[in-house]
Amino acid sequence: MKKDFYEILGVTKSASEAEIKKAYRKKAIEFHPDKNPGDAAAEEKFKEAAEAYEVLSDAQKKAQYDRFGHQAFEGGNGGGGGFHGGGMNMDDIFSQFGDIFGGGGFGGFGGGGGGQRRAKGSNLRIKVKLTLEEIANGVEKKVKVKRKTQAQGVSYKTCSTCNGQGQVMRVTNTILGRMQSASTCPTCGGSGQIIEKKPANADAQGMILEDETVSIKIPAGVVDGMQLKVSNKGNDAPGNGIPGDLIVAIEEIEHEFLKREGENLHYDLYISFAEAVLGISKDIEAVNGKVRIKLEEGIQSGKILRLKGKGIPSINSYGNGDLLVHVNVWTPKTLNKEQKQFFESNLSNENFIPSPEKSEKSFFEKVKDMFS
């Protein structure tokens, strides 16, 4: 089981952005591989801290994590690269250091400020529509994506402006003395390389647009508006850069009969007056096929039947929600003469006079039970 991100950084859920950044900086320094050579445990903690910071430092990702836990960023790891969750490489991690350590990175530590930074390609975004059945069971989707990839025959050379570092250093004189700062190289855009030669069909960065079919494994229980990430399936970066990611936005298709509320489902069942009086068995729509339920004699309109575990799975693997069946007795709008005479003759019959028992719950009590 994966460790809690807040526990990894040693902060609480209410920690501010500054507190999260400070905690990560402390962990990164403590477990950096250059300070712990050959220590596999320290390297693992270094990667855990980086992954935790990547999520908790982003307001949107943090909100998803607070609501759904690790499942918000996990899925498959097939041809699509998998949803991000423990898959950070050292280039991803060191790319954070410009922000955490004031632009120059980790001083002399390998891969930080002193080494070449690998540029990352831009992310792509798509929307995937899912039926309620697909959401309930999880699904693998194959989507066609237009992404920029390096053209065949393109070659690069070291950028002469930054000497392949991807950054240029500037020294300025201030009242506090000489200050050194780093910024992205304006010539190569941070990749450390520039085009040497390229085919005629490539753009200025040596890229071409290609269609690629990406397989996306979507876990059960996702919600409308949730965003999932498929690593390395965005646009390529020039030279030896890292591909961007494919951001997948979930859109839920409205079901014809079932209404979703979190992990619970609602179904409106309409029965005739005769069926309510005599009782009946009915087949109703559920997310995985029809379910037969039995209605007792004299069932009242407004009755709510709860079918345990027939709802949507929790994305955090906490089990399934329920299916709530709302019973509605349909009152006929027109009657023939014989039917009308029957009801008129029973207007004063005590069996037809409303006589709710004390055990009968009011509408508001039923609503309260439904949400409890």
N, C-alpha and C positions, 0 to 999 in steps of 0.2 A: 504494500500500500504506500502511495506517495505521501511524503510529509507535507504538512500544512505550510503554505507559503509564509504566513505570519510567524509561525514557529521557527522557520528557517532563519528569518531575519531578526527574530527576537523582538518583534513589535506587536502591538495590539491592532484590532480592526479600526480603531479610532485614530490611529497614528496619522500625522499630517504628511504631506508630500516631502517636506524637508526632513522629517524624522525617518521616513522610509529610505530616503537617499543617504542620510548619514549612517543608518544601520547597514545598508549595503556596502558603502565605502569601507566600513570597519571590517566586514566579513571578507570583502575582496582582498584587502591588504593582508589579513590574517592567513587566508588559505591560497594566496596566489602561488601558482606552480614554481615561479622563480625563487620564492622564499621557502618552498617545501619540495625540493628536487627529489623525484623518485617516490614521493608519497602519494599513492593512488587514492587514499581516503581523503586527503586534503584537496586533491584535484576534483574529486566528486563533490565535496562540499562547496568548492569554488563554483562549479557549474550549477549546483542547486541554488546558490545565492543569486547567481546571474539570472536564472530562470524565474525565480521568485520576484526579483526586481523588475524584470521585463513586464510582468503582469501587473504588479502592484503600483508601478509608477505610471501606468496608463489608466486614466479614469474609466474608460469604457471597459477595458479588460478587467479592471479591478471590480467593477460592478457586476460583470458576468461571473467572476470567480466567487464573489460574496454570495451570489444567488445559486449558482450551480456547481461550485467546487471545481475540481480538476476535470470533470466531464465536459465542461464548457470548451476545453481546448484539446480534447482527446478524441480519437476516432480510429481510423485504420492507418496502416503504414505501407500500403501497397504501391501501385504505380503512381499514385498522386503524391507521394511523399509523406502522407499522414498528417493529421492535425498536430499542431505544435504541442509538445508535452515532453520535456526531457531531451529534445533533439537539438539543442543549441550546440553549435560548434564554437571553437575558440575565436573565429573571426566575428561571429555574432556577438560574442561576449566582449571582445576588445573594442568593438564599435561603440559600446556604451561608455567607454572611459572618457571620451572627449567631453561628455556632459558631466560625468561624476567627478573627474579629476581636473576640471578647469581647462579643457582644450588640449593640453599636452599629453594626456594619458598618464602612464605609470612610470614616468622618469625612465630609468634604464631597464625596466623589466621587459623581457622578450615579448613581442607581439603587441605591446601597448603603444606608447608614444614614440619609441625609437624605431620600431619596425614599420614595414609598409602596411598601410591599411587597404583592405580590399573593398572596392566600391560594391554597393548592393543595387541590383536592378529595381525598377519600380514595381509596386504591387498591382495586381489586376483584381477587379471586383466583378462578381457575377451574382445573379439572383437565382435560386433554385426553388421551384414550387413543389410542395409535397402534399399529398392527400393525408387525411387523418389516419388512414390505415398504414401508410408508410411511416408516419411519425410514431405510431404505436408499436411498430415492429422493428424500426430501424431499416435502412435501405442503402444499397450501393447505387450511386448514380454515375453514369458516364456522360460527361459534357464536353462539347467541342469549344476550345478556347483559342482565340487568336493572340499569340504571344510573340514578342520580339526575341529572336535567337540569333546567335552569331552566324554570319554568312560563311559558306564554304570558301576557303581561299583567302580570308581576311587575315592580316598579320598586324601586330602592334610592335611598337618600340618604346623604350623607357622615356618618360616625359623629361625633357631637359630643364624645365622650370623647377620641378620639385625633386628631380633625380630619382623618380620612382617611389617617393614617399607618400604621395597623395596629399601632402600638406606643405604649406610654406610657413616658415617662421619669420616673425617680425619682431624687431627690438625697438622699443620706444623709450624715450627719456621722460620720466615723470618726476614730480617732487619727491617721490619715494625712492627714486633711483631708476635704473634701467629695468624695464619690464619686458619679458619675452612672452609672446602669444602665438598660437598656431591657428591657421585657417585653411579651409579646403583650397586646393590648388585651382586657380581660375583657368588654367590651360587644359588639364585633363579631367577636371570635375571630381577629383579625389581618387581616380582609378590608378594613378601612377603610370599610365600608359597612354600613348596616342597612336592614331592610325598610321601605319606605314604604307600599306597598300590594301585595296579592297575591290571586290567585283563591282561591276557597273550597277547591279540591281540592289546594292546595299545602301543604307543611309549614311549620314556623316559619321556615325559611330560604328559602322561595320555591321549593322543589324538588318535583318529582313523579317517580315511578318509571315508567320506560318501557323496553320491550323494544327492543333494537337488535341487528341482525346484524352481527357484526364478522368481517372476513376476516383470517385469521392465516396468514402464510407461515412454515412451519417448515422450517429447513434440514436437509439430510441429515446423519445421524450423531449426532443428539441422544441423550441417555441418560436412563434412568429417574431421576426425581427432579430433573432439570434444570429451572430456572425461566427463562422468557423474558419479556421486557417489551414490551407494546404501548403506546406512548406515547399519552397523552391519551384513553384509552378507559376510564378509571375514572369515578368520580362527578364531576360538575361542582362547582365552588366558587361560592359566592354572588357576585353582582355581576360584577366584571371579573376574577375569579380564574382560575386555571389548572386544567383538569381533571386528576384523578389518572390513574394508569396501570392497565392491566390486566395482572396478573401471571399468566402461564400456566405451570402445573406439568405436566411431561411424565410420563405413565404408560405404560409399555411393556406391551403385551399379549403374554403368553407364546405362543410359536409351538408348533404341534403336533409338529413334527419337529426344528426347529433350536434349538440352545441358544447364546445369545450370551455372549461373553466379551470385553468391550472391543470392538474392531473385528473380531475373529475369530468365526467361527461353527463349531459342532460338529454333526456328523451321525453317528448310529449306523446303520451298514449291516449287516444280518444276511443271511448267505448260507448255503446248505446245504453239507453236507460234499462232496457231488458237485460243486457249483459251485466250491468251493475247490480241489478236485483238478483239474478240467478247465479252469478259467478261464471267465470269462463277462463280457459287457458288461451294465452296469446303468444304469438311469436313476435319479438321486437328486434329492432336493429341494434347490433352491438358492433364494436370496432373490428372484431374478428369473426363476423358472421352473425347469424340470428341466434337468439336465446329465447327459450320458452319459459314463460312465467305463468303462475296460476293466481287468478284474482278470486278472493273469497266472496261468498254471497253477501250482498248488501254493502259492497265497497263504496266508499264515499268519494265524490269528486274532490280533487285537491290532495288526495292521499299520495304520499311519496314513498316509493319502494326503492331501497338501496341495495344494489347488487355489488357485493364486495369484490374488489379486484378486477372489475370489468372495465376500468377506465384506462388512462394512459400511464405507462411506466414513468417513474421518477428518473430524471436524467442523472441523479446522484445515487441511483440503485437503492432507493429506499422502499421499493415495492411499487405496486400499481395503485392508481386512484380507483374510484368507484363509479358505477353507472347509476344515476338517479332517474328513476322512471316516475314521471308526473302523470297521475291518472286524472283524466278529464272526462266527465260524463256529458255526452253530447245530447242537448235538448232539441228535439225535432221542432222545426219552425212551422210546419203545416201538418195537419191531421185530417184524415177522412172522417166522415160522420160517425161511423162505428167506433173509431178510436177516441174521438172526442167525447162520445157518450160514456165510454169506459172510464176515462179520467174524471169526468164530471160526477159520475156516480161514486167515485172514491175520494172526493174532496174532503169529506168529513171522516173518512176511514182512519182510524188511529195509526194504522201501519204507514199511512202516507203523510202523517203530520210530523214535521221535523221534531226530533227529540234527541238532541245530542247528549251523549253520556259525558260525565265529568272527565273520563279518561281521554275523550276526543280533544286533540290539540287544536289550538287556534291557528290561523294562517301565519301569524307572526312567530308562534312557537315552532311551526314547521320550518319556516325560513331559518330561524335560529339553529335548529337541529341540523339543517342542511349544511350550514357553514361551520359547524362545530367538529 
